Amino acid sequence: MAYETFHSRPAIAYRKGGFQFERRLVPEEAAIAVSVNGTTHAVMMATPADLQDFAVGLILNEGIATTPSDIADLSIEEVEGGIDCRVWLKPERAAGYVARRRQMTGPVGCGLCGVDSLALASPDLAMVRRSFRVRPQAILRGFEELQRQQELSRRTKAVHAAGFCHEEGELVVLREDVGRHNALDKVAGSLALDGRNAASGFLLVTSRVSVELIQKAARMSCAILAAVSAPTDLAIRTAQALGICLVAVARGDEFEIFTHEHGVLGAGEATSDAA
């Protein structure tokens, strides 16, 4: 079932010293539940598009499943108050999820999806191994393609995007959402469902970089993440610890590298301003 992702609404604009009536395209936002084996795992305010990708990517990045083959069934159902993505795990995987649910208390929220334990908020993730170095021009090309193909953003100017690029900067997957975490989860789900290896390319996000985005990249085994805005300090420390090359503040033909600079060709030859 397809859901509307944007609407036209009236607005009063102040332009050139005066007011005028206009119409504005605004993105849809809906309550999207992801339930696992009949129990609600998370409720997120999200763009109602690519919901299969979203559900699969979320449970993979949350560690509930390791591959799409762990899923026995997935259905998208419209319910009172929103949409329910109903995931049923295969029996051998369901037992581990039941044990994890016993540790989850408190209201569901953005990012941590109901996890109330500080230990669970900082998962023990494996170091990501990088198999290639990306050219600076590939990163710039990726962002150029991402910007050009952001249809929902162009219509509404109110959503985030995440993308996955091949080593040379060719954009393979683009997903948009009102939530930056949601957009990246949708990319993860799309890659997993198509059988693509995230280690073969790099990720792009049109947002600031929080620690959750770094953790999601690590779960995807993707060693290069680039963003248009700046990272948090914790995101930098986590990227350094996990072996992720973190590129941020990518604007026009410029960007900054914060960790594992050898992931970008030529970065190791950087000189100081005084040189």
C-alpha positions in Angstrom: 0.0 0.0 0.0 1.3 3.5 -0.9 0.9 6.4 1.5 1.1 10.1 0.7 4.5 11.6 1.6 3.6 15.3 1.2 0.7 17.7 1.2 0.0 21.2 -0.1 -0.9 23.7 2.6 -1.6 27.5 2.6 1.0 29.9 4.0 1.6 33.6 4.4 5.0 34.6 3.3 7.0 37.8 4.0 9.1 38.6 1.0 10.6 41.8 -0.3 9.1 43.8 2.6 5.5 42.6 2.2 3.2 39.7 2.9 1.7 37.4 0.4 -0.4 34.2 0.4 1.4 31.1 -0.9 1.1 27.3 -0.8 3.8 25.2 0.7 4.4 21.5 0.1 5.1 19.9 3.5 6.2 16.3 4.3 3.9 13.8 5.8 4.8 12.5 9.3 3.1 9.5 10.8 3.5 7.2 13.8 5.3 4.1 12.5 5.4 1.1 14.8 7.8 -1.8 14.4 6.5 -4.8 16.2 8.4 -8.0 16.6 6.6 -11.3 17.2 3.5 -9.5 18.3 5.2 -7.0 20.7 5.8 -3.3 19.9 9.6 -2.7 19.7 9.6 0.9 18.7 7.3 3.7 17.6 8.9 6.4 15.5 7.6 9.6 13.9 8.6 8.9 10.3 7.9 9.5 6.6 5.5 6.7 5.5 7.6 5.5 2.6 9.9 2.6 2.0 8.5 1.0 5.2 9.7 -2.5 4.4 13.3 -1.1 4.1 12.7 0.8 7.3 11.5 -2.2 9.3 14.3 -4.5 8.1 17.0 -1.9 8.5 15.8 -1.0 12.0 15.9 -4.5 13.3 19.2 -5.2 11.7 20.8 -2.0 13.1 19.3 -2.8 16.5 20.9 -6.2 16.5 17.5 -8.0 16.7 18.3 -9.9 13.4 21.6 -10.4 11.7 20.3 -10.9 8.1 16.9 -10.7 6.3 16.8 -14.5 6.4 16.1 -14.3 10.1 12.7 -12.9 9.3 9.9 -15.4 8.8 7.3 -12.8 7.7 6.8 -9.0 7.4 3.6 -7.1 6.7 2.7 -3.4 6.7 -0.7 -2.8 8.3 -2.6 0.5 8.7 -3.9 0.7 12.2 -5.7 3.3 14.4 -3.3 6.1 14.9 -0.7 5.1 12.4 1.0 2.2 10.6 2.4 -1.1 12.1 5.3 -2.9 10.5 4.8 -6.4 11.8 7.9 -8.5 11.8 7.9 -12.2 12.8 11.3 -13.8 13.5 12.1 -17.4 12.8 12.0 -19.5 16.0 15.7 -19.9 16.3 16.1 -16.0 16.3 13.0 -15.3 18.4 14.4 -16.8 21.6 17.2 -14.2 21.7 14.8 -11.4 21.1 12.6 -12.5 24.0 15.6 -12.4 26.3 16.5 -8.9 25.2 13.0 -7.6 25.7 13.3 -8.4 29.4 16.0 -5.7 29.6 14.0 -3.0 27.9 11.9 -0.7 30.0 10.6 2.8 29.8 8.9 4.7 27.0 10.0 4.3 23.4 12.0 7.3 22.0 14.0 8.4 19.0 17.4 6.7 18.5 17.6 4.2 21.3 14.1 2.8 20.7 13.2 2.1 24.3 16.5 0.9 25.6 16.8 2.2 29.2 20.1 0.7 30.1 23.3 2.7 29.6 25.2 -0.5 28.8 22.8 -1.3 26.0 23.0 2.4 24.8 26.8 1.8 24.2 26.9 -1.6 22.4 30.1 -3.6 22.1 30.6 -3.3 18.3 33.4 -4.9 16.3 36.1 -2.8 14.6 35.2 -2.0 11.0 37.8 -3.1 8.5 38.3 -0.9 5.5 39.2 -2.5 2.1 39.7 0.6 0.0 40.4 4.3 0.0 38.0 6.8 -1.5 39.1 9.7 -3.8 38.0 13.1 -2.7 36.2 13.6 -6.0 34.1 10.5 -5.3 32.8 12.0 -2.1 31.9 15.3 -3.9 30.3 13.3 -6.7 28.2 11.4 -4.2 26.9 14.5 -2.5 26.1 16.1 -5.9 24.1 13.1 -6.9 22.4 12.9 -3.5 21.3 16.5 -3.7 20.1 16.2 -7.3 18.0 13.1 -6.6 16.3 14.3 -3.3 12.8 14.7 -4.7 11.0 14.9 -1.4 13.5 17.4 0.0 13.1 19.5 -3.1 9.4 19.6 -2.7 9.2 20.2 1.0 12.7 21.4 2.2 12.0 19.6 5.4 13.5 16.0 5.3 16.8 14.3 5.7 18.4 11.9 3.2 20.9 9.1 3.5 22.6 7.3 0.6 25.0 4.6 -0.2 27.6 5.1 -3.0 30.0 2.8 -4.8 33.7 3.4 -4.3 33.8 5.9 -7.2 30.9 7.9 -5.9 28.0 6.5 -7.9 24.9 6.8 -5.8 23.3 3.3 -5.5 20.6 3.9 -2.8 18.8 7.1 -1.7 16.2 7.2 1.0 14.5 10.3 2.6 12.7 10.7 5.9 11.8 13.4 8.4 14.2 11.5 10.8 17.9 11.2 10.0 18.1 7.8 11.9 15.1 6.6 9.9 16.7 7.5 6.6 19.9 5.6 7.4 17.8 2.6 8.6 16.0 2.6 5.3 19.3 2.5 3.4 20.4 -0.4 5.6 17.2 -2.3 4.9 17.4 -1.7 1.1 21.0 -2.9 1.0 20.3 -6.0 3.0 17.2 -6.9 1.0 19.1 -6.5 -2.3 22.1 -8.5 -0.9 24.5 -5.7 -1.3 27.6 -5.4 0.9 27.9 -2.1 2.6 31.7 -2.6 3.0 32.0 -2.1 -0.7 31.2 1.7 -0.6 30.5 4.6 1.6 27.5 6.3 3.3 26.2 9.8 3.0 23.9 11.7 5.3 22.4 15.2 5.1 22.5 15.9 8.8 24.8 16.3 11.8 26.5 13.1 12.9 25.5 11.7 16.3 26.9 8.6 17.9 23.8 6.6 16.8 24.7 7.1 13.1 28.2 5.9 13.7 26.9 2.8 15.5 24.6 2.1 12.6 27.4 2.4 10.1 29.5 0.0 12.2 26.6 -2.5 12.2 26.5 -2.2 8.5 30.3 -2.8 8.3 30.7 0.4 6.3 34.0 2.1 7.1 33.4 5.5 5.6 30.6 7.9 6.6 30.3 11.4 5.2 27.9 14.1 6.3 26.9 17.7 5.4 27.0 18.9 9.0 29.4 18.6 11.9 29.7 15.5 14.2 29.4 15.4 18.0 32.5 14.8 20.1 31.2 11.3 21.1 30.6 10.5 17.5 34.2 11.4 16.7 35.5 9.3 19.6 33.3 6.3 18.6 34.3 6.5 14.9 37.9 6.6 15.9 37.5 3.5 18.1 35.5 1.6 15.5 37.8 2.3 12.6 35.4 4.5 10.7 36.6 7.3 8.5 34.4 10.2 9.4 34.0 12.9 6.8 31.8 15.9 7.7 31.0 19.5 7.0 30.7 18.6 3.3 29.7 21.8 1.6 30.2 22.6 -2.1 33.7 21.4 -3.0 35.0 21.2 0.6 34.8 18.8 3.5 36.6 18.0 6.7 37.9 14.6 7.9 37.8 13.9 11.6 39.0 10.3 12.0 41.0 7.7 10.1 42.1 10.2 7.4 43.8 7.5 5.4 40.4 6.4 4.2 40.6 9.3 1.8 43.3 9.4 -0.8 45.8 12.2 -0.3 44.6 13.1 3.2 47.8 11.7 4.8 49.8 14.3 2.9 48.1 17.2 4.6 50.3 20.1 5.8 49.8 22.7 8.5 48.6 26.2 7.9 52.0 27.5 8.8 53.7 25.5 6.1 
